[in-house]
Amino acid sequence: MSRILSVGTAVPPNRVSQEQAKAAFRPTFAPLGDADQLAAIYDHAGVHTRYLAFPIDYYFTTTDFRQRNRDALEVAVEISCAAVARALDKAAVAPDRIGHILFACTTGLATPSVDAYIINRMGLSLQAGRTPLFGLGCSGGVAGLTLAARLVSERSPYVLLVATELCSMTLQLSDVSKRNLIGTALFGDGAGAV
C-alpha cells in the first residue's frame, strides 16, 4: 500500500495583502460597473494574503505573452525545485531514488514541461518516468495523487508529485469579466510536492 512520506511547499517572495491586491486591480474592473460593490468581492473572499510570482507592478507593465511565459517558466522551476527539495529532505529520500515524477499545472505552457527541468536541476535519475498533467485545474493534485499511488511498485517505490500554479501569470488586463475579477480576489502562486 502506498503512502505519503512527506510534503514540501514553496511560494515566490512577493507577498501581497488582500488590501494591496484590491487597490491595485480595482481600476482595471471599472468597466464592469459599480467599483465599490465589485471591490467588496476582495473583502469577502476569505483571503488575507497571497504570494505572486512578481511584484504587483509587473502585471501592469509586462503584457507580452511570450515574455510572461518565459518569466513564468523561471519562477515555476524555482519554486517547484524548492518544494521538491523540502519534500525529499523531510522523507530522507535521495533524488536519484525517485522512479517517476508527475507534474500538475494549469497556468503555464512549457515544452519540455517543468518536470524535465526538475529532473535536471534536482539530480533525479534520467531513467525516471515523467508524466505531465495539464488542464486539470484545482483537481490536478488529487488526480496526481491517484496516479502516483498506482505507479508505486517494487521497481519504483518512490514516486514524486509536484503541483505548481502561477495564477497571477494568467491575468489579462483586457479581460474585464467578473470571472477575471474573482480570480484576482482568490488566487495566488505556489508549489507543493509529495
C-alpha positions in Angstrom: 0.0 0.0 0.0 1.4 3.4 -0.9 1.5 6.3 1.5 2.7 9.9 1.5 6.1 10.2 3.2 6.3 14.0 3.2 5.1 17.2 1.8 7.1 20.2 0.8 5.8 23.6 -0.3 7.2 26.8 -1.7 6.0 30.2 -2.7 7.5 33.1 -4.6 8.9 36.0 -2.5 6.3 38.7 -3.4 3.8 38.7 -0.5 0.7 40.8 -1.2 -2.1 41.6 1.2 -5.7 41.5 0.1 -5.9 45.2 0.5 -2.9 45.7 -1.8 -4.4 43.5 -4.4 -7.8 45.2 -4.2 -6.2 48.7 -4.5 -4.0 47.6 -7.5 -6.7 45.8 -9.5 -9.8 47.9 -8.7 -9.3 50.4 -11.5 -9.0 47.6 -14.0 -12.6 46.4 -13.4 -14.3 49.9 -13.6 -16.0 48.9 -16.9 -18.0 46.2 -15.1 -20.0 48.7 -13.1 -20.1 50.0 -9.5 -16.4 49.8 -8.4 -17.3 49.8 -4.7 -19.7 46.9 -5.0 -17.2 44.9 -7.1 -14.3 45.7 -4.7 -16.3 44.0 -1.9 -15.5 40.7 -3.6 -12.0 41.1 -2.2 -13.4 41.8 1.3 -15.5 38.7 1.4 -13.1 36.2 -0.4 -11.6 34.9 2.8 -8.1 35.6 1.6 -5.8 37.8 3.7 -2.5 37.5 1.8 -1.2 35.7 -1.2 2.2 35.3 -2.9 2.8 36.4 -6.5 5.5 35.4 -9.0 6.4 39.1 -9.4 5.9 42.4 -7.7 2.4 43.7 -8.5 3.7 46.4 -10.9 4.9 43.6 -13.2 1.3 42.7 -14.1 0.6 46.2 -15.4 3.8 46.6 -17.4 4.6 43.1 -18.8 1.8 42.2 -21.1 3.6 40.3 -23.9 2.6 36.6 -23.8 6.0 35.2 -24.8 7.8 37.3 -22.1 5.2 36.3 -19.4 5.5 32.6 -20.4 9.4 32.8 -20.2 9.2 34.5 -16.8 6.6 32.1 -15.5 8.8 29.1 -16.5 11.7 30.5 -14.5 9.5 31.0 -11.4 7.7 27.7 -11.8 11.0 25.8 -12.0 12.4 27.7 -9.0 9.5 27.2 -6.6 8.9 23.6 -7.8 12.5 22.7 -7.1 12.3 24.3 -3.6 9.2 22.3 -2.8 10.8 19.1 -4.1 13.9 19.7 -2.0 11.8 20.2 1.1 9.7 17.0 0.5 12.8 14.9 -0.3 14.6 16.2 2.8 11.7 15.5 5.1 11.3 12.0 3.7 15.1 11.4 3.8 14.9 10.1 0.2 17.8 10.8 -2.2 16.7 12.5 -5.5 18.1 9.6 -7.6 15.8 7.1 -5.9 12.7 8.7 -7.5 11.4 6.3 -10.1 8.7 8.5 -11.5 7.7 12.2 -11.4 4.3 13.7 -12.1 3.9 17.4 -12.6 0.4 19.0 -12.4 -0.1 22.6 -13.7 -2.8 24.5 -15.5 -1.3 28.0 -15.5 1.8 27.7 -17.7 3.0 26.3 -21.0 6.4 24.7 -21.4 7.9 22.1 -23.7 9.5 20.2 -22.2 7.3 20.6 -19.2 8.6 21.7 -15.8 9.2 18.1 -14.6 12.1 17.8 -17.1 13.7 20.9 -15.6 13.2 19.4 -12.1 14.9 16.2 -13.1 17.9 18.0 -14.4 18.2 20.6 -11.6 17.5 18.3 -8.7 19.6 15.3 -9.8 16.7 12.8 -10.3 17.6 9.7 -12.3 17.5 10.3 -16.1 15.6 7.0 -16.2 12.8 8.3 -14.0 9.4 8.2 -15.7 7.7 11.5 -16.4 4.0 12.3 -16.5 3.0 15.9 -17.0 -0.7 16.6 -16.1 -2.1 19.7 -17.7 -5.5 21.3 -17.7 -7.0 19.6 -14.6 -7.2 22.9 -12.6 -7.9 22.5 -8.9 -8.3 18.8 -9.2 -4.7 18.3 -10.6 -3.3 17.4 -7.2 -6.0 14.8 -6.4 -5.6 13.2 -9.9 -1.9 13.3 -9.5 -2.1 11.5 -6.1 -4.3 8.8 -7.5 -2.0 8.2 -10.4 1.1 8.3 -8.1 -0.4 5.6 -5.9 -0.9 3.4 -9.0 2.7 4.0 -10.1 4.3 2.9 -6.8 5.9 -0.6 -7.3 8.9 -2.6 -6.2 10.7 -1.3 -9.3 9.7 2.3 -8.5 9.0 2.6 -4.7 9.3 6.4 -4.7 7.0 8.5 -6.9 7.1 12.3 -6.7 4.1 14.5 -7.4 4.7 18.2 -7.9 1.7 20.7 -8.3 2.6 24.2 -9.3 0.3 27.0 -10.2 1.1 30.6 -11.1 -2.4 32.0 -11.3 -1.1 35.6 -11.4 0.6 35.0 -14.7 -2.7 34.3 -16.4 -4.1 37.7 -15.6 -5.3 39.5 -18.7 -5.9 43.2 -18.1 -8.1 43.4 -21.2 -10.4 40.8 -19.7 -13.0 42.8 -17.8 -15.2 39.8 -16.9 -16.4 39.1 -13.4 -14.6 35.7 -13.7 -11.3 37.5 -14.0 -12.1 39.8 -11.1 -12.9 36.9 -8.9 -9.7 35.2 -9.9 -7.6 38.2 -8.8 -9.5 38.2 -5.5 -8.9 34.5 -4.8 -5.8 33.0 -6.3 -2.1 33.4 -5.8 1.1 31.4 -6.8 2.8 28.4 -5.2 4.1 24.9 -5.4 3.7 21.7 -3.5 5.5 18.4 -3.7 4.6 15.0 -2.1 
